Amino acid sequence: MGGAILAGLLKSGFNPEHISVSTKSAASAEKHIDELGVHAFALENGADANAMAVAGADVILVGVKPAYVTEVLAEIAEAINENALVISVAAGVTTASMEAVLPEDVGVVRAMPNTPAIVGRAVTGIAAGERATDWAIETTVQLFETVGKTLVLEESRIDALSTISGSGPAYVFYLIEQLTAAAKHHGFNDQDAALLVNETFLGAAELLLASGKSPEALRKQVTSPNGTTERAIARMAETDLESMFIEATDAALARARELAAKAYQLQPSNPAVLDTYGWILLKNKEREKAVLTFPVQTVALLTENKKPKRV
C-alpha cells in the first residue's frame, strides 16, 4: 500500500527530493533512489533508518504491520519535527495508542485505503485523533486523493468501513468468480468467460459513474418487464442478498473482535493491542469484561471519550 501511495504522490507532481523512505533491505532502498529519485534509508544498513527517514518531515506515513506500530513510533519519537503529522494505515491501531507514545504536539490520523489504490481508484476512510488539527485532516485528504476518493469519519466507524470498502474488492472479485463459473457452465471457455464477465463489471461500474444515476435506476433500465433479466433478478432476490451481505459484514466485524482478543492473549502488555481490544469490548457493550481485563483508568477513558485513550 505504501508503494501505491508513493506512486500517487509522484504522479500528482510532488517533488521526489522532498520524500524520504525507509525500507528493510539495502537493495530496496537503492531501487527507490535509482528509479524514483527519493531519499531512502535501509534498516539493513543501520538501525536508525526510520529515524533518519522522518528527520525534518512534516508528514510521516506509517505503513508497518499493526503489531509494530507503537514500537516504531516510540523509536522515532525524538526525531519527529514539532507539530508534525503522523498518518497510520495500520488496521486496528487506534489514534490514542499512537498519541500515547508521541510528543504532545504531534497530531495523528488514521487512514484506511483499499487495494484499488494501486490503480488510483481507492476509497480511503480517514479518522482524526484528538490532537489532529484541521490542517492535519486536510493534508491527509489531499495525500490520499492522489490514489482515489476519501471519506472523513469518526474513528468509531473505521471497523465498519473496513468491512465495506476495505474488504469490498474481495466481495466484488468473488462475485466475478461466480459469474465466470456460470459463463463456463453455459459453454464458454476460460478466456471468453473472463472477457465477458470482467468487461461487464468494468463497463457497468463506469456507466454508474458516468450516468449519475443510482444502481437501482440503472438496473431497472436494463430489466424489461417479464423479460429474461427480470427472471434472473427475481431468482437472485429469493436468496435475500441484502441479508446475506449484512450477515457477511457482521461476520467480518466479529472476526475483527476475535483477532483482537487473540492478539491480547499473545501480547497483553502491547499498548496498541490493549487499546484496540478494550475499544471493541466496550463497543459490544461488554463493560464488565473490559473492567476485568484492563486497568480501570483505561476503561473510564474509553467510555467517557467514546474512543480509546491510553493514560
C-alpha positions as CSV (number, residue, x, y, z in Angstrom):
1,M,0.0,0.0,0.0
2,G,2.9,2.3,0.8
3,G,4.2,1.9,-2.8
4,A,0.8,2.8,-4.2
5,I,0.6,6.0,-2.1
6,L,4.2,6.9,-3.1
7,A,3.3,6.4,-6.8
8,G,0.2,8.6,-6.4
9,L,2.3,11.3,-4.8
10,L,4.9,11.3,-7.6
11,K,2.2,11.1,-10.3
12,S,0.5,14.2,-8.8
13,G,3.7,16.2,-9.3
14,F,5.2,16.0,-5.7
15,N,8.9,16.7,-5.8
16,P,10.7,13.3,-5.1
17,E,13.5,15.2,-3.4
18,H,11.1,16.0,-0.6
19,I,10.2,12.4,0.0
20,S,12.2,10.0,2.3
21,V,11.5,6.3,2.5
22,S,12.7,3.6,5.0
23,T,13.0,0.0,3.7
24,K,14.1,-3.2,5.2
25,S,16.8,-4.1,2.6
26,A,19.6,-2.1,1.1
27,A,18.6,-3.3,-2.4
28,S,15.1,-1.9,-2.0
29,A,16.5,1.4,-0.8
30,E,18.8,1.6,-3.8
31,K,15.9,0.8,-6.1
32,H,13.8,3.6,-4.7
33,I,16.7,6.0,-5.1
34,D,17.6,5.0,-8.7
35,E,14.1,4.5,-10.1
36,L,12.1,7.2,-8.2
37,G,14.6,9.7,-7.1
38,V,13.5,9.8,-3.5
39,H,15.7,9.6,-0.4
40,A,15.8,6.1,1.0
41,F,17.3,4.5,4.1
42,A,17.6,0.8,4.8
43,L,17.4,-0.9,8.2
44,E,19.8,-3.4,6.8
45,N,22.4,-0.6,6.7
46,G,21.6,0.8,10.2
47,A,19.0,0.5,13.0
48,D,18.4,4.3,12.8
49,A,17.0,4.1,9.2
50,N,13.5,5.0,10.4
51,A,14.7,8.0,12.4
52,M,16.8,9.2,9.5
53,A,13.8,9.0,7.2
54,V,11.5,11.0,9.4
55,A,14.0,13.7,10.3
56,G,12.8,17.1,9.0
57,A,9.5,15.7,7.7
58,D,6.2,17.5,8.2
59,V,4.1,14.4,7.3
60,I,5.0,10.8,8.3
61,L,3.2,7.9,6.8
62,V,3.5,4.7,8.9
63,G,2.9,1.5,6.9
64,V,4.4,-1.2,9.2
65,K,2.4,-4.2,10.5
66,P,-0.1,-3.3,13.3
67,A,1.8,-5.1,16.0
68,Y,4.8,-3.0,15.4
69,V,3.2,0.5,15.0
70,T,3.6,1.8,18.6
71,E,7.1,0.3,18.8
72,V,8.2,2.1,15.7
73,L,6.6,5.3,16.7
74,A,8.3,5.2,20.1
75,E,11.6,4.6,18.4
76,I,11.3,7.6,16.1
77,A,9.5,10.0,18.6
78,E,12.6,12.1,19.3
79,A,13.4,12.5,15.7
80,I,10.0,13.8,14.7
81,N,9.5,17.5,13.9
82,E,7.5,19.7,16.2
83,N,3.8,19.9,15.1
84,A,4.4,17.1,12.6
85,L,1.6,14.9,11.3
86,V,1.7,11.1,11.7
87,I,-0.6,9.1,9.4
88,S,-1.1,5.4,10.0
89,V,-2.6,2.9,7.6
90,A,-2.4,0.0,10.1
91,A,-5.7,-1.7,10.8
92,G,-6.8,-1.9,14.4
93,V,-4.3,0.5,15.9
94,T,-6.1,3.5,17.5
95,T,-5.1,7.1,17.3
96,A,-5.0,7.2,21.1
97,S,-2.5,4.3,21.4
98,M,-0.2,6.1,18.9
99,E,-0.6,9.5,20.6
100,A,0.5,7.9,23.8
101,V,4.0,7.3,22.5
102,L,4.4,10.5,20.6
103,P,5.2,14.1,21.6
104,E,2.1,16.1,22.6
105,D,2.5,18.5,19.7
106,V,2.3,15.7,17.1
107,G,-1.1,15.0,15.5
108,V,-2.2,11.5,14.5
109,V,-4.7,10.5,11.8
110,R,-5.7,7.0,10.7
111,A,-6.3,6.2,7.0
112,M,-7.8,3.0,5.7
113,P,-7.3,2.8,1.9
114,N,-8.3,-0.3,-0.1
115,T,-6.3,-2.2,-2.7
116,P,-7.6,-0.3,-5.8
117,A,-5.1,2.4,-4.6
118,I,-2.7,0.5,-6.8
119,V,-4.6,1.8,-9.9
120,G,-5.6,5.1,-8.4
121,R,-9.2,4.1,-7.6
122,A,-9.1,3.6,-3.9
123,V,-11.6,4.8,-1.4
124,T,-9.9,5.8,1.9
125,G,-11.6,6.2,5.3
126,I,-9.9,9.0,7.3
127,A,-10.3,9.4,11.1
128,A,-8.6,12.1,13.2
129,G,-7.1,11.7,16.6
130,E,-7.8,14.2,19.4
131,R,-4.7,16.2,18.6
132,A,-5.2,16.4,14.9
133,T,-5.8,19.9,13.5
134,D,-7.9,20.9,10.5
135,W,-4.6,21.2,8.6
136,A,-3.8,17.6,9.5
137,I,-7.1,16.3,8.2
138,E,-7.0,18.4,5.0
139,T,-3.4,17.3,4.4
140,T,-4.4,13.6,4.8
141,V,-7.3,14.0,2.5
142,Q,-5.1,15.7,-0.2
143,L,-2.5,12.9,0.2
144,F,-5.0,10.1,-0.3
145,E,-6.8,11.8,-3.1
146,T,-3.7,11.1,-5.1
147,V,-4.9,7.4,-5.1
148,G,-8.7,7.8,-5.2
149,K,-11.6,9.2,-3.2
150,T,-11.7,9.9,0.5
151,L,-14.3,9.8,3.3
152,V,-13.7,11.6,6.6
153,L,-15.5,9.9,9.5
154,E,-15.4,9.2,13.3
155,E,-12.8,6.7,14.3
156,S,-15.5,4.6,15.9
157,R,-16.8,3.8,12.4
158,I,-13.4,2.7,11.0
159,D,-14.0,-1.0,11.7
160,A,-17.4,-0.9,9.9
161,L,-15.8,0.9,7.0
162,S,-13.2,-1.8,6.7
163,T,-15.9,-4.4,6.2
164,I,-17.4,-2.4,3.3
165,S,-14.6,-0.7,1.4
166,G,-11.7,-2.5,2.9
167,S,-13.0,-6.0,2.2
168,G,-15.2,-4.8,-0.6
169,P,-12.8,-5.5,-3.5
170,A,-12.7,-9.2,-2.4
171,Y,-16.5,-9.3,-2.4
172,V,-16.5,-8.0,-6.0
173,F,-13.8,-10.4,-7.1
174,Y,-15.8,-13.2,-5.6
175,L,-19.0,-12.2,-7.5
176,I,-16.9,-12.1,-10.7
177,E,-15.6,-15.6,-9.9
178,Q,-19.1,-16.9,-9.5
179,L,-20.5,-15.3,-12.7
180,T,-17.5,-16.5,-14.6
181,A,-18.2,-20.0,-13.4
182,A,-21.8,-19.6,-14.7
183,A,-20.4,-18.5,-18.0
184,K,-18.3,-21.6,-18.2
185,H,-21.4,-23.7,-17.3
186,H,-23.1,-22.3,-20.4
187,G,-20.2,-23.4,-22.6
188,F,-17.8,-20.5,-22.8
189,N,-14.1,-21.3,-22.4
190,D,-11.9,-19.7,-19.7
191,Q,-10.7,-16.8,-21.9
192,D,-14.1,-15.9,-23.3
193,A,-15.8,-16.3,-19.9
194,A,-13.3,-13.9,-18.4
195,L,-13.7,-11.4,-21.2
196,L,-17.5,-11.4,-20.9
197,V,-17.6,-11.1,-17.1
198,N,-14.6,-8.8,-16.4
199,E,-15.6,-6.3,-19.1
200,T,-19.3,-6.4,-17.9
201,F,-18.3,-5.5,-14.4
202,L,-15.9,-2.8,-15.6
203,G,-18.4,-1.4,-18.1
204,A,-21.2,-1.4,-15.5
205,A,-19.1,0.4,-12.9
206,E,-18.0,3.1,-15.5
207,L,-21.6,3.5,-16.6
208,L,-22.7,4.0,-12.9
209,L,-20.1,6.7,-12.5
210,A,-20.7,8.4,-15.8
211,S,-24.5,8.4,-15.7
212,G,-25.0,10.0,-12.3
213,K,-27.9,7.6,-11.8
214,S,-28.5,5.2,-8.9
215,P,-27.7,1.5,-9.2
216,E,-31.4,0.8,-8.8
217,A,-32.3,3.1,-11.7
218,L,-29.7,1.6,-14.0
219,R,-30.9,-1.9,-13.0
220,K,-34.5,-1.1,-13.9
221,Q,-33.3,0.4,-17.2
222,V,-31.8,-3.0,-18.2
223,T,-34.7,-5.0,-16.7
224,S,-37.6,-5.3,-19.2
225,P,-40.9,-6.3,-17.7
226,N,-41.5,-10.1,-17.9
227,G,-38.1,-10.4,-19.7
228,T,-35.1,-12.7,-19.1
229,T,-33.2,-10.2,-16.9
230,E,-36.2,-9.8,-14.7
231,R,-36.5,-13.5,-14.2
232,A,-32.8,-13.8,-13.3
233,I,-33.1,-10.9,-10.8
234,A,-36.2,-12.5,-9.3
235,R,-34.3,-15.7,-8.7
236,M,-31.4,-13.8,-7.1
237,A,-33.9,-11.9,-4.8
238,E,-35.1,-15.3,-3.5
239,T,-31.7,-15.7,-1.9
240,D,-32.1,-12.4,0.0
241,L,-28.8,-10.9,-1.0
242,E,-29.3,-7.9,1.3
243,S,-29.4,-10.1,4.4
244,M,-26.5,-12.1,3.1
245,F,-24.3,-9.0,2.8
246,I,-25.4,-7.7,6.2
247,E,-24.5,-11.1,7.7
248,A,-21.2,-11.2,5.9
249,T,-20.1,-7.8,7.0
250,D,-21.3,-8.6,10.6
251,A,-19.1,-11.7,10.4
252,A,-16.2,-9.6,9.3
253,L,-16.7,-7.3,12.4
254,A,-17.0,-10.4,14.6
255,R,-13.7,-11.7,13.2
256,A,-12.0,-8.4,13.9
257,R,-13.1,-8.9,17.6
258,E,-11.8,-12.4,17.7
259,L,-8.4,-11.4,16.2
260,A,-8.2,-8.5,18.8
261,A,-8.8,-11.0,21.6
262,K,-6.2,-13.4,20.3
263,A,-3.7,-10.6,19.9
264,Y,-4.4,-9.6,23.5
265,Q,-3.8,-13.1,24.7
266,L,-0.4,-13.2,22.9
267,Q,0.6,-9.6,23.8
268,P,-1.3,-8.4,26.8
269,S,1.1,-5.6,27.5
270,N,1.2,-4.2,23.9
271,P,-0.5,-0.7,24.1
272,A,-1.9,-1.0,20.6
273,V,-3.4,-4.4,21.3
274,L,-4.7,-3.4,24.7
275,D,-6.3,-0.2,23.3
276,T,-8.0,-2.0,20.3
277,Y,-9.4,-4.9,22.3
278,G,-10.7,-2.6,25.0
279,W,-12.5,-0.5,22.5
280,I,-14.1,-3.5,20.8
281,L,-15.3,-4.8,24.1
282,L,-16.9,-1.5,25.0
283,K,-18.4,-1.1,21.6
284,N,-20.0,-4.5,22.1
285,K,-21.4,-3.4,25.5
286,E,-19.2,-5.7,27.4
287,R,-18.1,-3.2,30.0
288,E,-17.8,-5.8,32.8
289,K,-15.4,-7.9,30.8
290,A,-13.5,-4.8,29.9
291,V,-13.2,-3.8,33.5
292,L,-11.9,-7.3,34.4
293,T,-9.4,-7.3,31.6
294,F,-8.0,-3.8,31.7
295,P,-6.9,-1.1,34.2
296,V,-9.9,0.9,35.4
297,Q,-8.3,4.1,34.2
298,T,-8.3,2.9,30.6
299,V,-11.9,1.7,30.7
300,A,-13.1,5.0,32.1
301,L,-11.4,7.0,29.3
302,L,-12.7,4.6,26.7
303,T,-16.2,5.1,28.0
304,E,-16.1,8.8,28.5
305,N,-14.4,9.7,25.3
306,K,-16.1,7.2,23.0
307,K,-12.7,6.3,21.7
308,P,-9.7,4.6,23.3
309,K,-7.1,6.7,25.0
310,R,-4.1,5.3,27.0
311,V,-3.0,7.1,30.2
